Amino acid sequence: MERVFVSTHLFLDFLEIKNPIHPMSSPFFAPQLIIPNGVTDISFYEKALGAVELRRFSNDDDSIHVSELSLQGTIFHLHETTRREIGADPDRLGGSSVTIGLFTDDCDRFMEQAIAAGAMVISPMQDYDYGYRQGEFRDPFGHIWLLEKRI
């Protein structure tokens, strides 16, 4: 099985989470991506990244308040913009304030899936002198993803 792990553009060693609902006691990153109010369709993350939705808290109109997703055991959340927000969705900010690094053995396949699911390519997959293969895309909600692997 291919191993995938998420970092917030920090170079982290692989962190395996045994139970995504009740993770082990070691610290781990679980990015919370802010999305606009009224979003009901987050299938991009399933189609592009193979994410699995673990649970969802919906508003009365069935829009997403919070969705917890897993990439093979690594958790991230989508959270709608709220009045007390300490962060904002990328549209409100005028761009993303963070790059989400996604290390995977098959970053080219992930890039193809992301494009097919509606991502906008920022930089195509390519090999770099410092020993990484990388490419960036913007997801439909404005979040920047850096697909990468060591070569």
Legacy VTK file of the C-alpha trace (Angstrom):
# vtk DataFile Version 3.0
C-alpha trace
ASCII
DATASET POLYDATA
POINTS 151 float
0.000 0.000 0.000
1.297 3.440 -0.908
2.106 5.646 2.059
0.943 9.238 2.046
1.544 11.843 4.694
0.697 15.508 4.985
2.798 18.323 6.392
2.295 22.054 6.384
5.336 22.482 4.140
7.661 21.319 6.889
9.930 18.367 6.197
8.626 15.791 8.657
9.477 12.155 8.984
6.669 9.706 8.342
4.144 9.649 11.178
1.874 6.634 11.256
-1.461 7.058 12.999
-2.959 3.738 14.090
-6.492 4.971 14.771
-7.497 8.228 13.076
-10.395 8.859 15.466
-8.271 8.397 18.614
-4.681 9.022 17.451
-1.630 7.911 19.345
-0.277 10.210 22.019
2.587 11.617 19.924
2.018 15.059 18.394
1.008 15.146 14.737
-0.123 17.734 12.229
-3.799 17.839 11.252
-4.275 20.845 8.961
-7.606 22.622 9.145
-8.461 24.132 5.773
-10.986 26.951 5.849
-13.679 26.803 3.149
-16.381 29.354 2.263
-19.848 29.161 3.777
-22.426 27.156 1.857
-20.127 24.437 0.479
-21.856 21.076 0.046
-19.549 19.260 -2.384
-16.043 18.299 -1.254
-15.666 15.373 -3.636
-12.524 17.030 -5.063
-10.530 15.632 -2.129
-11.837 12.113 -2.734
-11.238 12.234 -6.498
-7.881 14.025 -6.444
-6.243 12.644 -3.319
-8.187 9.512 -2.452
-9.306 11.079 0.836
-12.007 9.350 2.838
-14.505 11.396 4.797
-14.554 10.080 8.366
-17.296 12.322 9.687
-19.171 15.484 8.887
-21.023 18.118 10.858
-23.565 19.828 8.616
-25.557 23.019 8.949
-29.357 23.098 8.711
-29.088 23.719 4.941
-26.823 20.632 4.534
-23.764 22.780 3.867
-20.556 21.661 5.573
-19.664 23.093 8.948
-16.761 20.658 9.559
-15.595 17.614 7.643
-12.890 15.286 8.941
-10.994 13.505 6.168
-8.245 10.902 6.120
-5.450 10.255 3.636
-4.551 6.683 4.568
-4.690 7.500 8.277
-3.431 11.077 8.159
-6.192 13.456 9.210
-7.114 16.879 7.901
-10.232 18.971 8.355
-12.333 21.289 6.239
-14.043 23.998 8.293
-16.408 26.677 7.065
-15.665 30.338 7.697
-17.262 31.584 10.915
-17.731 34.980 12.586
-15.083 34.213 15.220
-12.611 33.003 12.633
-8.928 33.324 13.437
-8.242 32.338 9.841
-10.077 32.855 6.593
-10.689 30.939 3.423
-8.220 31.791 0.623
-10.793 33.847 -1.312
-11.317 36.142 1.687
-7.551 36.391 2.192
-6.859 37.062 -1.474
-4.715 33.901 -1.620
-3.551 30.991 0.485
-1.413 31.643 3.550
0.054 28.129 3.654
1.265 25.406 1.300
0.233 21.862 2.161
3.058 19.438 1.384
1.850 15.988 0.378
4.590 13.375 0.133
3.657 10.341 -1.948
5.479 7.716 -4.007
3.283 8.488 -7.034
3.029 12.274 -7.121
2.499 12.262 -10.900
-0.687 10.199 -10.516
-1.921 12.498 -7.753
-1.278 15.533 -9.983
-3.217 13.934 -12.870
-6.113 13.105 -10.529
-6.105 16.633 -9.104
-6.241 18.172 -12.579
-9.065 15.827 -13.608
-10.966 16.762 -10.431
-10.667 20.504 -11.125
-7.326 21.672 -9.693
-5.346 24.481 -11.326
-1.671 23.663 -11.898
0.699 26.238 -10.449
3.875 24.373 -11.373
4.039 21.016 -13.189
5.741 17.970 -11.729
9.504 18.149 -12.208
12.751 16.884 -10.697
14.916 19.335 -8.762
18.672 19.381 -8.051
18.055 19.078 -4.304
16.630 15.567 -4.698
12.870 16.080 -4.826
10.243 15.657 -7.523
7.620 18.354 -6.942
4.624 20.087 -8.473
2.010 22.485 -7.102
-1.696 22.946 -7.642
-4.512 25.102 -6.288
-7.619 23.204 -5.216
-11.138 24.501 -6.018
-11.273 26.290 -2.635
-7.962 28.122 -3.196
-5.669 25.969 -1.031
-2.162 25.344 -2.397
-0.874 21.753 -2.446
2.764 20.768 -3.067
3.021 17.163 -4.263
6.469 15.788 -3.624
8.684 12.750 -3.266
12.357 12.133 -2.687
14.192 10.949 -5.786
LINES 1 152
151 0 1 2 3 4 5 6 7 8 9 10 11 12 13 14 15 16 17 18 19 20 21 22 23 24 25 26 27 28 29 30 31 32 33 34 35 36 37 38 39 40 41 42 43 44 45 46 47 48 49 50 51 52 53 54 55 56 57 58 59 60 61 62 63 64 65 66 67 68 69 70 71 72 73 74 75 76 77 78 79 80 81 82 83 84 85 86 87 88 89 90 91 92 93 94 95 96 97 98 99 100 101 102 103 104 105 106 107 108 109 110 111 112 113 114 115 116 117 118 119 120 121 122 123 124 125 126 127 128 129 130 131 132 133 134 135 136 137 138 139 140 141 142 143 144 145 146 147 148 149 150
